[in-house]
Amino acid sequence: MAEYYNYIKSLHLIFVVTWFAGLFYMPRLFIYHIEAREKPEAESRVLSAQFRIMERRLWKIITWPSAVLCILMAGLLLWLMPGWLSQPWMWVKLGFVALLLAYHLAMHRMYLQFQRESFSYTSRFMRIWNEGATLILFAVVFLAILKSTIDWIFGLLGLVLLAVLLMLGIRLYKRIRQREEQGR
């Protein structure tokens, strides 16, 4: 089975990418869905129906299957390399993966609400929510590549700094958007 390690690792990375693609794009669809409610009724109805279709396809055809296959490949990798479980960096990484699973399940609840048109989120909330996956991705990638928990304090400070920069970016985007809307 060890001769298949690189194939399994490649599949794992591909499914990480497709899983995150779904986790990044779903909140974007939710933002558009929320903003569609502000349109005139006929336009809002058509847009909401289209967004529900797009959300359903993204979630059921890409995001969920990618999550399952990613986790399956990760399990195979751990089975092939059980020594990783004795290393602290792996336990920190698995902690972030658990956080990612919680994020995914929370997103699933949101998805069900959007499918029923019974959501009360704001587009600003969804923009902030969308950055959760970004922070987890940074943490997991750095842990997987550097395999170091010795510098976890610096890593945590880096994540906090990244979060602050992302929030500032959201505020800047809001101001730019408001100016564009005032100019119309």
Backbone as ProteinMPNN parsed JSONL, in Angstrom:
{"seq_chain_A": "MAEYYNYIKSLHLIFVVTWFAGLFYMPRLFIYHIEAREKPEAESRVLSAQFRIMERRLWKIITWPSAVLCILMAGLLLWLMPGWLSQPWMWVKLGFVALLLAYHLAMHRMYLQFQRESFSYTSRFMRIWNEGATLILFAVVFLAILKSTIDWIFGLLGLVLLAVLLMLGIRLYKRIRQREEQGR", "coords_chain_A": {"N_chain_A": [[0.824, -1.206, 0.0], [2.081, 1.174, 0.536], [3.281, 2.006, -1.787], [1.326, 3.375, -3.037], [1.1, 5.733, -1.769], [1.784, 8.414, -2.744], [-0.159, 8.753, -4.708], [-2.517, 8.67, -3.23], [-2.073, 10.839, -1.539], [-2.031, 12.874, -3.46], [-4.695, 12.739, -4.396], [-5.961, 13.388, -1.998], [-5.127, 16.083, -1.68], [-6.294, 17.225, -3.976], [-9.01, 16.897, -3.359], [-9.117, 18.462, -1.058], [-8.763, 20.988, -2.201], [-11.076, 21.171, -3.869], [-13.076, 20.92, -1.956], [-12.652, 23.211, -0.373], [-13.113, 25.087, -2.363], [-15.87, 24.885, -2.678], [-16.626, 25.645, -0.065], [-15.741, 28.262, -0.046], [-17.181, 29.458, -2.132], [-19.889, 29.051, -1.582], [-20.811, 30.827, 0.588], [-20.618, 33.198, -0.868], [-22.592, 32.836, -2.814], [-24.717, 32.828, -1.032], [-24.614, 35.499, -0.187], [-25.339, 36.852, -2.564], [-27.885, 35.793, -2.783], [-29.12, 36.818, -0.516], [-28.987, 39.551, -1.129], [-30.61, 39.574, -3.327], [-33.135, 39.686, -2.318], [-33.624, 42.333, -1.956], [-34.381, 43.34, -4.335], [-36.938, 44.254, -6.801], [-40.111, 42.536, -6.446], [-40.795, 40.523, -8.47], [-38.357, 40.156, -9.82], [-36.774, 39.408, -7.648], [-37.948, 36.966, -6.913], [-37.366, 35.316, -9.141], [-34.535, 35.416, -9.145], [-33.968, 34.351, -6.582], [-34.92, 31.733, -6.86], [-33.136, 30.801, -8.802], [-30.7, 31.051, -7.4], [-31.118, 29.186, -5.352], [-31.043, 26.804, -6.827], [-28.372, 26.879, -7.773], [-26.98, 26.876, -5.33], [-27.797, 24.391, -4.288], [-26.719, 22.576, -6.191], [-23.952, 23.143, -6.017], [-23.483, 22.498, -3.332], [-24.347, 19.805, -3.002], [-23.194, 18.381, -5.149], [-20.529, 19.103, -5.381], [-19.306, 20.179, -2.919], [-20.052, 18.571, -0.553], [-19.433, 15.85, -1.483], [-16.665, 16.238, -1.971], [-15.717, 16.852, 0.595], [-16.193, 14.446, 1.97], [-14.612, 12.632, 0.46], [-12.089, 13.807, 0.774], [-11.657, 13.505, 3.534], [-11.721, 10.732, 3.688], [-9.442, 10.062, 2.134], [-7.528, 11.286, 3.767], [-7.758, 9.706, 6.033], [-6.789, 7.277, 4.978], [-4.131, 8.075, 4.459], [-3.233, 8.516, 7.086], [-3.432, 5.943, 8.013], [-1.484, 4.722, 6.483], [0.73, 6.103, 7.398], [1.126, 5.921, 10.363], [2.808, 6.938, 12.31], [2.66, 9.676, 12.251], [0.674, 10.384, 13.988], [1.875, 10.495, 16.418], [3.094, 12.856, 16.536], [3.116, 16.213, 17.601], [2.313, 18.394, 15.881], [0.532, 17.205, 14.125], [-1.699, 16.666, 15.713], [-2.518, 19.232, 16.355], [-3.141, 20.103, 13.786], [-5.227, 18.29, 13.201], [-7.031, 19.234, 15.049], [-7.697, 21.707, 13.899], [-8.865, 20.693, 11.605], [-11.095, 19.449, 12.712], [-12.389, 21.763, 13.545], [-12.886, 22.812, 11.026], [-14.703, 20.911, 10.086], [-16.821, 21.426, 11.826], [-17.422, 24.019, 10.969], [-18.212, 23.401, 8.35], [-20.522, 21.853, 8.875], [-22.095, 23.793, 10.15], [-22.399, 25.473, 7.987], [-23.931, 23.798, 6.447], [-26.347, 23.803, 7.841], [-27.03, 26.47, 7.374], [-27.304, 26.357, 4.594], [-29.606, 24.721, 4.371], [-31.494, 26.465, 5.475], [-31.438, 28.567, 3.586], [-32.382, 27.186, 1.389], [-35.008, 26.844, 2.137], [-35.813, 29.419, 2.15], [-35.818, 30.716, 4.571], [-34.075, 32.42, 6.045], [-32.098, 34.7, 8.003], [-29.822, 36.146, 7.757], [-27.356, 38.714, 7.236], [-25.786, 40.341, 4.431], [-23.336, 41.347, 5.137], [-22.685, 39.845, 7.439], [-22.359, 37.339, 6.195], [-20.149, 37.85, 4.596], [-18.16, 38.176, 6.503], [-18.351, 35.665, 7.743], [-17.463, 34.043, 5.672], [-14.722, 34.307, 5.797], [-13.885, 32.61, 7.758], [-13.307, 30.019, 6.779], [-11.052, 30.667, 5.312], [-9.152, 31.348, 7.282], [-8.892, 28.882, 8.603], [-7.887, 27.331, 6.514], [-5.349, 28.547, 6.063], [-4.098, 27.915, 8.521], [-4.074, 25.061, 8.506], [-2.61, 24.453, 6.163], [-0.084, 25.657, 6.685], [0.658, 24.169, 8.951], [0.754, 21.584, 7.846], [2.815, 21.829, 5.988], [5.047, 23.022, 7.345], [5.173, 21.516, 9.64], [5.411, 22.065, 12.391], [4.939, 22.734, 15.75], [6.175, 24.15, 17.582], [6.467, 26.839, 17.106], [3.909, 27.774, 17.546], [2.753, 29.924, 18.871], [3.594, 32.155, 17.402], [2.383, 31.447, 15.048], [-0.313, 31.549, 15.797], [-0.526, 34.262, 16.397], [-0.041, 35.207, 13.833], [-2.364, 34.231, 12.545], [-4.305, 35.742, 13.881], [-3.531, 38.304, 13.063], [-3.951, 37.992, 10.309], [-6.74, 37.633, 10.367], [-7.531, 40.166, 11.285], [-6.627, 41.734, 9.128], [-8.273, 40.7, 7.106], [-10.802, 41.494, 8.057], [-10.495, 44.26, 7.932], [-10.259, 44.49, 5.19], [-12.854, 43.75, 4.428], [-14.303, 45.892, 5.503], [-13.218, 47.994, 4.008], [-14.027, 47.228, 1.444], [-16.786, 47.512, 1.776], [-17.014, 50.295, 2.08], [-16.075, 51.182, -0.431], [-18.012, 50.057, -2.064], [-20.299, 51.411, -1.153], [-19.684, 54.016, -1.98], [-19.685, 53.649, -4.73], [-22.386, 53.023, -5.126], [-23.552, 55.423, -4.359], [-22.661, 57.057, -6.351], [-24.147, 56.351, -8.524]], "CA_chain_A": [[0.0, 0.0, 0.0], [2.968, 2.337, 0.603], [3.574, 2.474, -3.15], [0.207, 4.219, -3.449], [1.088, 6.922, -0.914], [1.749, 9.671, -3.503], [-1.458, 8.849, -5.389], [-3.51, 8.995, -2.201], [-1.791, 12.213, -1.119], [-2.493, 13.741, -4.554], [-6.164, 12.775, -4.336], [-6.316, 14.149, -0.798], [-4.948, 17.514, -1.968], [-7.317, 17.63, -4.947], [-10.296, 17.025, -2.662], [-9.011, 19.643, -0.194], [-8.993, 22.159, -3.06], [-12.482, 21.245, -4.301], [-13.887, 21.156, -0.755], [-12.546, 24.628, -0.045], [-13.778, 25.861, -3.421], [-17.277, 24.92, -2.283], [-16.789, 26.423, 1.171], [-15.532, 29.674, -0.361], [-18.182, 29.996, -3.054], [-21.247, 28.978, -1.019], [-21.205, 32.091, 1.22], [-20.763, 34.199, -1.93], [-23.948, 32.629, -3.329], [-25.637, 33.283, 0.009], [-24.628, 36.965, -0.239], [-26.168, 37.225, -3.715], [-29.25, 35.38, -2.463], [-29.607, 37.821, 0.441], [-29.161, 40.824, -1.838], [-31.725, 39.426, -4.278], [-34.364, 40.054, -1.609], [-33.786, 43.791, -2.036], [-34.839, 43.663, -5.697], [-38.399, 44.2, -6.941], [-40.618, 41.194, -6.131], [-40.69, 39.566, -9.576], [-36.93, 39.88, -10.015], [-36.321, 38.707, -6.448], [-38.453, 35.593, -6.972], [-36.595, 34.603, -10.167], [-33.154, 35.293, -8.672], [-33.927, 33.427, -5.447], [-35.068, 30.371, -7.392], [-31.874, 30.447, -9.457], [-29.666, 30.867, -6.376], [-31.371, 27.911, -4.676], [-30.522, 25.75, -7.717], [-26.905, 26.956, -7.763], [-26.537, 26.444, -4.003], [-28.032, 22.947, -4.176], [-25.744, 21.861, -7.024], [-22.622, 23.322, -5.432], [-23.391, 21.815, -2.042], [-24.541, 18.35, -3.104], [-22.396, 17.753, -6.2], [-19.099, 19.41, -5.227], [-18.793, 20.407, -1.571], [-20.178, 17.389, 0.306], [-18.589, 14.731, -1.94], [-15.256, 16.58, -1.775], [-15.418, 16.73, 2.024], [-16.151, 13.019, 2.308], [-13.446, 12.02, -0.18], [-10.907, 14.387, 1.417], [-11.508, 12.849, 4.834], [-11.392, 9.336, 3.4], [-8.026, 10.025, 1.727], [-6.74, 11.616, 4.956], [-7.745, 8.49, 6.851], [-5.846, 6.342, 4.347], [-2.775, 8.578, 4.702], [-2.891, 8.248, 8.486], [-3.27, 4.495, 8.126], [-0.173, 4.431, 5.899], [1.776, 6.815, 8.156], [0.605, 6.05, 11.737], [3.753, 7.696, 13.134], [2.257, 11.082, 12.288], [-0.192, 10.609, 15.148], [2.706, 10.711, 17.608], [3.714, 14.173, 16.4], [2.186, 17.26, 18.066], [1.766, 19.203, 14.796], [-0.611, 16.508, 13.53], [-2.85, 16.834, 16.586], [-2.981, 20.616, 16.166], [-3.78, 20.113, 12.471], [-6.51, 17.587, 13.329], [-7.919, 20.153, 15.757], [-8.208, 22.642, 12.9], [-9.761, 19.928, 10.725], [-12.349, 19.332, 13.466], [-13.01, 23.086, 13.439], [-13.377, 22.896, 9.652], [-15.921, 20.086, 10.013], [-17.881, 22.188, 12.51], [-17.748, 25.095, 10.034], [-18.948, 22.772, 7.252], [-21.858, 21.487, 9.361], [-22.831, 25.047, 10.339], [-22.748, 25.91, 6.631], [-25.029, 22.927, 6.0], [-27.579, 24.357, 8.441], [-27.343, 27.685, 6.614], [-27.773, 25.905, 3.284], [-30.996, 24.277, 4.512], [-32.309, 27.672, 5.678], [-31.536, 29.269, 2.303], [-33.243, 26.397, 0.508], [-36.397, 27.082, 2.579], [-36.025, 30.877, 2.157], [-36.113, 31.112, 5.959], [-32.814, 32.875, 6.61], [-32.129, 36.082, 8.492], [-28.449, 36.636, 7.732], [-27.075, 39.907, 6.426], [-24.668, 40.106, 3.521], [-22.112, 41.65, 5.9], [-22.387, 38.657, 8.246], [-21.867, 36.274, 5.322], [-18.785, 38.222, 4.172], [-17.289, 37.857, 7.636], [-18.404, 34.206, 7.887], [-16.676, 33.469, 4.592], [-13.302, 34.344, 6.141], [-13.579, 31.499, 8.668], [-12.644, 28.962, 6.006], [-9.73, 31.173, 4.935], [-8.275, 31.225, 8.445], [-8.626, 27.456, 8.828], [-7.016, 26.882, 5.424], [-3.994, 29.011, 6.355], [-3.559, 27.147, 9.646], [-3.845, 23.672, 8.111], [-1.526, 24.388, 5.179], [1.19, 25.927, 7.34], [1.0, 23.024, 9.793], [1.1, 20.441, 6.999], [4.088, 22.068, 5.312], [6.134, 23.289, 8.284], [5.166, 20.444, 10.644], [6.005, 22.612, 13.609], [4.047, 23.349, 16.731], [7.025, 24.936, 18.484], [6.185, 28.244, 16.842], [2.461, 27.935, 17.485], [2.386, 31.272, 19.336], [3.752, 33.035, 16.247], [1.337, 31.05, 14.103], [-1.581, 32.086, 16.3], [-0.474, 35.714, 16.174], [-0.209, 35.379, 12.386], [-3.782, 34.049, 12.225], [-5.028, 36.922, 14.391], [-3.203, 39.392, 12.144], [-4.679, 37.713, 9.065], [-8.153, 37.92, 10.626], [-7.674, 41.63, 11.334], [-6.504, 42.224, 7.75], [-9.48, 40.307, 6.371], [-11.899, 42.356, 8.506], [-10.245, 45.587, 7.357], [-10.605, 44.362, 3.772], [-14.318, 43.756, 4.327], [-14.75, 47.269, 5.746], [-12.808, 48.781, 2.847], [-14.923, 46.851, 0.349], [-18.087, 48.117, 2.06], [-16.919, 51.73, 1.772], [-15.976, 51.317, -1.891], [-19.333, 49.723, -2.618], [-21.214, 52.51, -0.831], [-19.351, 55.141, -2.862], [-20.156, 53.298, -6.089], [-23.845, 53.124, -5.135], [-23.904, 56.84, -4.269], [-22.321, 57.659, -7.628], [-25.123, 55.959, -9.556]], "C_chain_A": [[0.865, 1.265, 0.0], [3.302, 2.876, -0.781], [2.466, 3.379, -3.684], [0.149, 5.535, -2.682], [0.957, 8.217, -1.721], [0.432, 9.848, -4.262], [-2.545, 9.262, -4.402], [-3.325, 10.438, -1.728], [-2.266, 13.2, -2.186], [-4.008, 13.858, -4.546], [-6.63, 13.579, -3.131], [-6.224, 15.651, -1.067], [-5.974, 18.032, -2.975], [-8.658, 17.828, -4.247], [-10.28, 18.14, -1.626], [-9.355, 20.886, -1.004], [-10.464, 22.266, -3.442], [-13.418, 21.472, -3.116], [-13.852, 22.643, -0.4], [-13.177, 25.505, -1.122], [-15.259, 25.987, -3.086], [-17.514, 25.773, -1.054], [-16.569, 27.913, 0.943], [-16.675, 30.247, -1.196], [-19.596, 29.987, -2.466], [-21.644, 30.27, -0.293], [-21.389, 33.218, 0.202], [-22.155, 34.069, -2.544], [-24.981, 33.1, -2.312], [-25.739, 34.812, 0.005], [-25.521, 37.437, -1.387], [-27.638, 36.909, -3.455], [-29.888, 36.401, -1.51], [-29.915, 39.128, -0.281], [-30.276, 40.763, -2.874], [-33.053, 39.813, -3.627], [-34.662, 41.549, -1.696], [-34.296, 44.248, -3.399], [-36.363, 43.712, -5.723], [-38.879, 42.74, -6.884], [-40.435, 40.176, -7.255], [-39.228, 39.166, -9.814], [-36.37, 39.069, -8.848], [-36.725, 37.235, -6.492], [-37.634, 34.758, -7.952], [-35.159, 34.374, -9.688], [-33.046, 34.287, -7.529], [-34.055, 31.978, -5.91], [-33.767, 29.909, -8.041], [-30.759, 30.212, -8.432], [-29.869, 29.56, -5.614], [-30.841, 26.739, -5.518], [-28.998, 25.72, -7.657], [-26.344, 26.46, -6.427], [-26.664, 24.929, -3.862], [-26.997, 22.161, -4.968], [-24.337, 21.96, -6.439], [-22.473, 22.468, -4.174], [-23.434, 20.298, -2.19], [-23.618, 17.668, -4.111], [-20.907, 17.987, -6.01], [-18.663, 19.384, -3.759], [-18.87, 19.172, -0.682], [-19.345, 16.214, -0.198], [-17.093, 15.007, -1.74], [-14.851, 16.429, -0.316], [-15.257, 15.261, 2.414], [-14.897, 12.361, 1.729], [-12.134, 12.545, 0.413], [-10.627, 13.671, 2.737], [-11.138, 11.379, 4.66], [-9.914, 9.192, 3.019], [-7.116, 10.352, 2.912], [-6.643, 10.412, 5.88], [-6.786, 7.448, 6.292], [-4.398, 6.77, 4.58], [-2.332, 8.307, 6.142], [-2.688, 6.752, 8.724], [-1.901, 4.077, 7.583], [0.975, 5.003, 6.729], [1.331, 6.991, 9.613], [1.538, 6.833, 12.663], [3.398, 9.166, 13.228], [1.422, 11.393, 13.534], [0.593, 10.774, 16.447], [3.364, 12.087, 17.576], [2.699, 15.264, 16.77], [1.566, 18.077, 16.936], [0.533, 18.547, 14.184], [-1.856, 16.685, 14.387], [-3.41, 18.257, 16.5], [-3.716, 20.716, 14.831], [-5.148, 19.43, 12.539], [-7.528, 18.42, 14.105], [-8.526, 21.172, 14.805], [-9.145, 21.943, 11.918], [-11.108, 19.721, 11.415], [-13.114, 20.653, 13.423], [-13.606, 23.279, 12.038], [-14.663, 22.076, 9.478], [-17.09, 20.783, 10.7], [-18.357, 23.335, 11.62], [-18.609, 24.547, 8.89], [-20.381, 22.426, 7.691], [-22.709, 22.729, 9.642], [-23.271, 25.593, 8.987], [-23.9, 25.058, 6.084], [-26.366, 23.415, 6.577], [-28.013, 25.615, 7.698], [-27.93, 27.314, 5.243], [-29.251, 25.488, 3.359], [-31.933, 25.471, 4.711], [-32.489, 28.424, 4.361], [-32.426, 28.503, 1.334], [-34.718, 26.596, 0.855], [-36.773, 28.56, 2.532], [-36.371, 31.371, 3.566], [-34.825, 31.534, 6.67], [-32.942, 34.325, 7.045], [-30.722, 36.677, 8.545], [-28.351, 37.908, 6.903], [-25.91, 39.571, 5.495], [-23.344, 40.409, 4.228], [-21.712, 40.46, 6.763], [-21.783, 37.562, 7.371], [-20.457, 36.588, 4.813], [-17.778, 37.892, 5.276], [-17.211, 36.339, 7.821], [-17.486, 33.53, 6.869], [-15.188, 33.414, 4.941], [-12.905, 33.25, 7.122], [-12.837, 30.379, 7.958], [-11.231, 29.386, 5.604], [-8.74, 30.997, 6.082], [-7.91, 29.763, 8.708], [-7.676, 26.929, 7.751], [-5.567, 27.295, 5.675], [-3.358, 28.154, 7.448], [-3.19, 25.728, 9.216], [-2.666, 23.574, 7.136], [-0.176, 24.64, 5.841], [1.612, 24.772, 8.242], [1.448, 21.832, 8.952], [2.471, 20.614, 6.357], [5.239, 22.214, 6.31], [6.27, 22.213, 9.357], [5.797, 20.89, 11.969], [4.919, 23.17, 14.512], [4.853, 24.17, 17.729], [6.703, 26.419, 18.336], [4.685, 28.533, 16.799], [2.007, 29.304, 17.96], [2.492, 32.258, 18.173], [2.692, 32.724, 15.187], [-0.016, 31.617, 14.507], [-1.634, 33.595, 16.107], [-0.64, 36.031, 14.687], [-1.655, 35.224, 11.968], [-4.619, 35.23, 12.696], [-4.781, 38.11, 13.47], [-3.937, 39.208, 10.812], [-6.165, 38.029, 9.236], [-8.411, 39.419, 10.641], [-7.603, 42.202, 9.92], [-7.736, 41.883, 6.918], [-10.666, 41.203, 6.761], [-11.729, 43.773, 7.959], [-10.581, 45.584, 5.869], [-12.104, 44.401, 3.559], [-14.85, 45.173, 4.525], [-14.416, 48.173, 4.562], [-13.726, 48.498, 1.662], [-16.303, 47.489, 0.539], [-18.079, 49.6, 1.712], [-16.861, 51.973, 0.268], [-17.335, 51.074, -2.526], [-20.343, 50.833, -2.349], [-20.95, 53.716, -1.724], [-19.84, 54.879, -4.285], [-21.679, 53.453, -6.189], [-24.304, 54.58, -5.06], [-23.641, 57.546, -5.583], [-23.3, 57.33, -8.738], [-26.284, 56.889, -9.622]], "O_chain_A": [[0.431, 2.311, -0.482], [3.576, 4.066, -0.935], [2.659, 4.074, -4.681], [-0.74, 6.356, -2.912], [0.098, 9.042, -1.41], [-0.036, 10.973, -4.436], [-3.389, 10.104, -4.71], [-4.299, 11.168, -1.541], [-2.836, 14.241, -1.86], [-4.547, 14.958, -4.675], [-7.579, 14.358, -3.226], [-7.135, 16.404, -0.723], [-6.467, 19.152, -2.84], [-9.361, 18.805, -4.506], [-11.329, 18.715, -1.336], [-10.134, 21.732, -0.564], [-11.043, 23.348, -3.347], [-14.441, 22.143, -3.254], [-14.891, 23.257, -0.158], [-13.722, 26.564, -0.81], [-15.836, 27.069, -3.198], [-18.479, 26.535, -0.994], [-17.14, 28.741, 1.653], [-17.089, 31.388, -0.989], [-20.415, 30.835, -2.823], [-22.739, 30.775, -0.542], [-22.228, 34.098, 0.398], [-22.828, 35.074, -2.771], [-25.995, 33.696, -2.675], [-26.829, 35.359, 0.175], [-26.36, 38.319, -1.203], [-28.524, 37.662, -3.857], [-31.043, 36.792, -1.681], [-30.966, 39.734, -0.073], [-30.825, 41.796, -3.254], [-33.987, 40.222, -4.316], [-35.804, 41.976, -1.531], [-34.606, 45.425, -3.583], [-37.014, 43.264, -4.779], [-38.135, 41.823, -7.233], [-39.961, 39.069, -7.003], [-38.913, 37.988, -9.985], [-35.579, 38.148, -9.05], [-35.931, 36.36, -6.147], [-37.25, 33.63, -7.643], [-34.63, 33.269, -9.811], [-32.132, 33.463, -7.512], [-33.365, 31.098, -5.396], [-33.344, 28.768, -7.855], [-29.966, 29.282, -8.578], [-28.894, 28.894, -5.266], [-30.259, 25.797, -4.98], [-28.402, 24.654, -7.506], [-25.36, 25.721, -6.393], [-25.748, 24.265, -3.376], [-26.452, 21.179, -4.465], [-23.616, 20.964, -6.378], [-21.457, 21.8, -3.982], [-22.642, 19.59, -1.569], [-23.291, 16.493, -3.944], [-20.096, 17.161, -6.429], [-17.748, 18.643, -3.4], [-17.859, 18.763, -0.111], [-18.606, 15.623, 0.589], [-16.341, 14.102, -1.378], [-13.764, 15.932, -0.021], [-14.305, 14.889, 3.099], [-14.203, 11.62, 2.425], [-11.17, 11.791, 0.535], [-9.492, 13.283, 3.015], [-10.324, 10.85, 5.416], [-9.221, 8.308, 3.522], [-6.047, 9.758, 3.049], [-5.584, 10.13, 6.441], [-6.053, 6.807, 7.045], [-3.538, 5.936, 4.864], [-1.19, 7.915, 6.383], [-1.863, 6.354, 9.546], [-1.241, 3.201, 8.141], [2.069, 4.439, 6.752], [1.173, 8.128, 10.056], [1.097, 7.338, 13.695], [3.791, 9.837, 14.183], [1.455, 12.505, 14.063], [0.023, 11.155, 17.468], [4.109, 12.443, 18.489], [1.56, 15.239, 16.305], [0.388, 18.426, 17.023], [-0.401, 19.234, 13.772], [-2.955, 16.839, 13.854], [-4.623, 18.461, 16.564], [-4.778, 21.333, 14.744], [-6.123, 19.944, 11.99], [-8.731, 18.332, 13.86], [-9.718, 21.472, 14.882], [-10.113, 22.542, 11.451], [-12.152, 19.81, 10.769], [-14.337, 20.664, 13.281], [-14.691, 23.84, 11.888], [-15.594, 22.508, 8.798], [-18.219, 20.735, 10.211], [-19.557, 23.594, 11.526], [-19.61, 25.156, 8.51], [-21.336, 22.679, 6.957], [-23.916, 22.717, 9.399], [-24.378, 26.113, 8.851], [-24.743, 25.557, 5.339], [-27.383, 23.434, 5.883], [-29.197, 25.811, 7.423], [-28.925, 27.89, 4.803], [-30.047, 25.866, 2.5], [-33.042, 25.485, 4.177], [-33.594, 28.873, 4.058], [-33.147, 29.11, 0.543], [-35.58, 26.525, -0.021], [-37.91, 28.923, 2.834], [-37.127, 32.33, 3.726], [-34.527, 31.057, 7.765], [-33.773, 35.076, 6.535], [-30.471, 37.614, 9.304], [-29.149, 38.147, 5.996], [-25.148, 38.636, 5.745], [-22.333, 39.773, 3.931], [-20.536, 40.1, 6.817], [-20.803, 36.926, 7.76], [-19.657, 35.673, 4.621], [-16.685, 37.394, 5.008], [-16.128, 35.793, 8.031], [-16.812, 32.551, 7.19], [-14.468, 32.557, 4.428], [-11.717, 32.986, 7.303], [-11.853, 29.852, 8.476], [-10.321, 28.559, 5.562], [-7.614, 30.546, 5.87], [-6.757, 29.448, 9.0], [-6.761, 26.163, 8.052], [-4.656, 26.482, 5.516], [-2.214, 27.719, 7.315], [-2.101, 25.25, 9.534], [-1.817, 22.694, 7.282], [0.781, 23.909, 5.585], [2.793, 24.428, 8.296], [2.409, 21.148, 9.303], [3.208, 19.641, 6.2], [6.29, 21.597, 6.137], [7.349, 22.02, 9.918], [6.603, 20.178, 12.57], [4.09, 23.975, 14.089], [4.288, 24.81, 18.616], [6.671, 27.16, 19.318], [4.246, 29.439, 16.09], [0.979, 29.803, 17.502], [1.607, 33.091, 17.973], [2.178, 33.623, 14.521], [-0.772, 32.104, 13.666], [-2.661, 34.142, 15.704], [-1.301, 37.005, 14.325], [-2.142, 35.985, 11.132], [-5.533, 35.669, 11.998], [-5.712, 38.841, 13.132], [-4.478, 40.166, 10.26], [-6.78, 38.625, 8.352], [-9.398, 39.89, 10.075], [-8.413, 43.052, 9.55], [-8.187, 42.697, 6.112], [-11.441, 41.619, 5.9], [-12.707, 44.412, 7.569], [-11.123, 46.559, 5.348], [-12.579, 45.021, 2.607], [-15.744, 45.608, 3.799], [-15.224, 49.011, 4.162], [-14.15, 49.418, 0.963], [-16.914, 47.951, -0.424], [-19.031, 50.105, 1.116], [-17.527, 52.872, -0.244], [-17.751, 51.807, -3.424], [-21.153, 51.16, -3.216], [-21.89, 54.368, -2.177], [-20.345, 55.78, -4.955], [-22.2, 53.944, -7.19], [-25.333, 54.934, -5.636], [-24.313, 58.525, -5.907], [-23.282, 57.97, -9.79], [-27.186, 56.694, -10.437]]}, "name": "protein", "num_of_chains": 1, "seq": "MAEYYNYIKSLHLIFVVTWFAGLFYMPRLFIYHIEAREKPEAESRVLSAQFRIMERRLWKIITWPSAVLCILMAGLLLWLMPGWLSQPWMWVKLGFVALLLAYHLAMHRMYLQFQRESFSYTSRFMRIWNEGATLILFAVVFLAILKSTIDWIFGLLGLVLLAVLLMLGIRLYKRIRQREEQGR"}
